[in-house]
Amino acid sequence: MDVNSISAPSSLKAPLLNKFKIGERLLVEVVHKHNEGEGTVRVKGQTMSALLETSTQVGEKFWVKVGHLNESGVLLIREPLLGKTENSSAPQPARQLTERGLPNSQEIIIMVKSFPTSNLGVFSSFLGSLQGATLTDELIMNLRKAIPQWDSLSDDHGFEELLASLKKLGLNYEQRILQMLKMDHPDKEMEKSSLKETFKGRLLAAIHSQEGDLDSDSPLAQLLQKITGQQLWFKTGAMDTAYMLLHLPLLNKEQFIPVQIAIESARKGLKMDEQHCRIAILIETQELGEIGIDSFFNEDSFTCRVLSQDLQFIPQLLEEVLPETRVKFAKLGFNIERVEVGELKNNLEFQNFLKGSRRSGVDVSR
């Protein structure tokens, strides 16, 4: 059943109605699904009756905006998702291009489609097995400088360290070239030299120096494709709801750690809204295997679910780290409202979200 709006029941008390504001963005959570097409949702800590889409599952969360408000109730309008397809776990290439404002190019379609399912092993293999030629050694050294160290992201300047690493990799390479064209000659030359020092700049130079056509299966070509694919997913497109995907290589005492991050939020101009967003993280650890973090930021509150293939040790670990984590989040202005655990292999929605599938949510009317 497809319903385009959400209407809270008129039985809502006036004090609660007064908490809603026209145009306000809210997080809705599906609490129960009683039978086909009916259930309850939670909005601003209050439970409401709802009519649900047939594909809706308990635990789903989605964003709405307050569209109408009077004594009879409040109307919540789900944020639009263009090109929605039924029974699809990932967006179609045309929709992916539309959301990012990209041209309908077959080459770009292939990169956008293949990047979410590709792994970060190309970085690991490049760092570990291609030492030899002077040029290759130079590339390896440059890549190591660009990849952030795990322990450097946990301090107070971790965010700045992450951004600096992305720039060293060259994820804003073409953007800087466009800005460079508007500079005066001295600044232009300095920027050109700086661009050459990024990993993408050195990678392009290495590829350009190769004799003959470059083999698409060569390590250099695979690295270039990985970085270019990352650039296409790093920019969040043109829709009201922004989505970005990041495949981030990390180093922990010279050990390579692959990390995947997906972020969905409303837009604030050209930026993402950090106070109303979902952040999903998947990281491979040596001791615990793959660990997933599915988190939601709503105003000043933070909720998350820790997902693992083996839940034996997770509750104890959370108990140990939560006090310090609460203090750090409080410094950022967020209160940890709830932390849960779950099985990673059974959470297909989380896995699809990390592959580029935007959550379709639920439409509710009462």
Secondary structure, DSSP 8 states (H G I E B T S, - for coil): ---S-EE--TTS-HHHHTT--TT-EEEEEEEEEEETTEEEEEETTEEEEEE--TT--TT-EEEEEEEEEETTEEEEEE---TT--TT-SS--HHHHHHHHT----HHHHHHHHHGGG--SHHHHHHHHH---SHHHHHHHHHHHHHS-BGGGGSSTTHHHHHHHHHHHHTTTHHHHHHHHTTS-HHHHHHHHHHHHTSHHHHHHHHHHTSSSS--TTSHHHHHHHHHHHHHHHHS--SSSEEEEEEEEEEEETTEEEEEEEEEEEEEETTEEEEEEEEEEEEEEETTTEEEEEEEEEETTEEEEEEEES--SSHHHHHHHHHHHHHHHHHHTT-EEEEEEEEETTT-HHHHHHTTT----------
